[in-house]
C-alpha cells in the first residue's frame, strides 16, 4: 500500500513538472513578444518629410504667393497658393497645391489690425490655413458689447475673418506631467534643458514669477529648484533651476503615467494636421491634432502670441506639461478651454522659440538609442511629420526617481521573462528530483532482492 502511494506521488509530481514546463515556456514567449521594439527600428511612413517639404516650399515661394501648409489626410504635404505658377512648383516638388484667395501677407495684416484694437480678455485668433481664414474666437466671459466691437473690427478687415463663440473660458492651466509645488500653486515639469553648466526644467511662464521655490511634495521637504527666468505674458515659458544644478538620471524622459515614460530625442516645430501627444497629471496622456499655428490668446492675465492651437483636451492641473510626437519635443501646455469629457481647445508654447529665447538646449537621448542623456539643440526648424493616425508618442522608457522597483516586483511582473524562467527552472528541478528518487529506490530494491536471494 505504501509503495502504491509513493508511485502515485511520483506520477503527480512528474505531471506537475511537465505542466510547469509548458506554462513557463508560454510565459516566457508572451513576455518576449510584449517587449517594446528597438527605438532604432521604429517604422516610418512615406510621409516622413511632409512637414519639412511644406514649410520649405512656403519659405521659397514667399508670403505673397502662399498661405501656409499642412499635413493632408493621406500624410502628404498640402500648400495653399495664390497663383498657378506657384501651384505648378508645389506639384513639381511632390506636394499637393490648393488654390486660395488670400495670402499669408493678408493674414498678417489682419492679425496686426486685431492686435491694435482694444484688448478683450477671453478672445483669441488663429490663422486657419485649411479654410484660408483668420478665425476670431470668444469665450463665455466676453460680453455682447465687446463681441460686437470685435465683430465690427473683423468686418472692416474683410470677409476672410470668421467670428466664433466657444464654450468655457480661456484660462491658463496649472499642474502637469510630474508635479511642481510652491506657495504660488501647483504646476508641471515640461522638459529638461541645460546651458552647458547647469540643468533646468522648462515649464510654463504663468506658473510663477522669478524667485518661486518648487518642491516635489506637499510638505515642502523635497526641494526641486527655483524659477530663475520667466516670460509671461507675451510668451509662456520659464526656467526652474535644479537646486543641485543637475537633472540627474532619466533627464531625457517625460512621464506619461503609471511609471512609464517617453524618451525625448530632439525638439522641432509641428505642422498643421499633425498628430501630437500631451501628458498631464490631471488627465494623463492625451492625443489630438494641431489645428493652427501662430495663435494669439488674450488670457485674463495678459496676451500671449505665437502659440500652437490643438484639439487635444486638457484640464486644470495639466499646465506646463510636455507636448511631443515620435519622441520629438514640440511644446509646453499654456492654456485653453473645455475639458476631457466634452473636448476643447488647448494652446501650447512652442519649444523651439523658448529654447532660443532662453539660450538653452534640450537634454535628449543619445543618438545610439542607449538612453544616455546629452545636450542637443533643436533638431530642425520643422519636425519630420508622420501621417495623421500613424504617429506614436515615441520610444518607451522607465521613469526614474519616482517609484522604487524591487527585484521581487520585477520578477512578479507578468510582462517580464523572470516569472516564466522561475517556473521552468522549478519544473526541471522537480523532474530531475523525481527521476533521481526513482533510480535510488530501484537501486535499493535491487540490492534487497539479491541480498535475500543469495543470502
Secondary structure, 3 states (H helix, E strand, C coil): CHHHHHHHHHHHHHHHHHHHHHHHHHHHHHHHHCCCCCHHHCCCCCCCCHHHHHHHHHHHHCCCCEEEEEECCCCCEEEEECCHHHHHHHHHCCCEEEECCCCHHHHHHHHHHHHHCCCCCCEEEEEECCCCEEEEEECCCCCHHHHHHHHHHHHHHCCCEEEEECCCCCEECCECCCEEEECCEEEECCEEEECCCCEEEEECHHHCCCCCEEECCCCCCCEEEEEEEEECCECCEEEEEECCCCCCCCCCEEEEECCEEEECCEECCCCECCEEEEEECCCEEEEEEEEEEEEEEEECCEEEEEEEEECCCCCCEECCCEEEECCEEEEEEEEEEEECCCEEEEEEEEHHHHHHHHCCEEEEECCCCCCCEEEECCCCCCCCCCCCCCCCCCCEEECCCCCCCCHHHHHHCCCCCHHHHHHHHHHHHHHHHHHHHHHHHHHHHHHHHHHHHHC
